[in-house]
């Protein structure tokens, strides 16, 4: 099974629980993101994080679970090349 690096971009409501609920899904699966950025603007919260070395199936399950969170409006999942991963972490 191939393991890849993934970028999750989550659009959520501006609420103190949004970030915690998103990170909680990763914690439940013992996945430690290697980069995390959260920003608020235009009445929305955008949470971008990269997760290293995940099988595609696990990344897709996490993305589907993120979409089920009441405070989340949308999720984008992208596979990263090694160079892209370093840029996100910078």
RALINUR-V88740 format. One record per residue. PSI is psi in whole degrees, 0 to 359 (NA if undefined). OMEGA is omega in radians with two decimals (NA if undefined). Layout:
psi & omega
PSI & OMEGA
PSI & OMEGA
This chain:
psi & omega
131 & -3.10
136 & 3.08
138 & -3.11
172 & 3.05
138 & -3.00
145 & 3.00
127 & 3.06
127 & 3.04
118 & -3.03
126 & 3.03
126 & -3.05
168 & 3.04
150 & 3.06
102 & -3.09
140 & 3.14
334 & -3.11
341 & -3.06
306 & -3.11
317 & -3.12
320 & -3.14
321 & 3.09
310 & -3.13
328 & 3.14
324 & 3.11
323 & 3.11
319 & 3.14
321 & 3.13
334 & -3.11
11 & -3.14
38 & 3.09
122 & 3.13
113 & 3.09
146 & 3.11
354 & 3.02
144 & -3.12
134 & 3.06
135 & 3.09
135 & 3.08
151 & 3.13
133 & 3.11
145 & 3.12
30 & 3.13
14 & -3.13
155 & 3.00
129 & 3.07
125 & -3.14
118 & 3.10
130 & 3.06
154 & 3.07
141 & -3.14
123 & -3.08
150 & 2.86
44 & 3.10
140 & 2.96
148 & -3.12
318 & -3.12
319 & -3.14
320 & 3.12
319 & 3.14
324 & 3.08
316 & 3.12
316 & 3.13
317 & 3.13
319 & 3.11
322 & 3.10
320 & -3.14
340 & 3.14
348 & 3.13
130 & -3.07
322 & -3.07
351 & -3.08
131 & 3.12
334 & -3.12
156 & -3.12
136 & 3.02
134 & -3.12
127 & 3.13
137 & 2.99
140 & -3.11
143 & 2.94
164 & -3.10
316 & -3.12
321 & 3.11
322 & -3.13
320 & 3.13
324 & 3.13
319 & -3.14
320 & -3.10
342 & -3.09
NA & NA
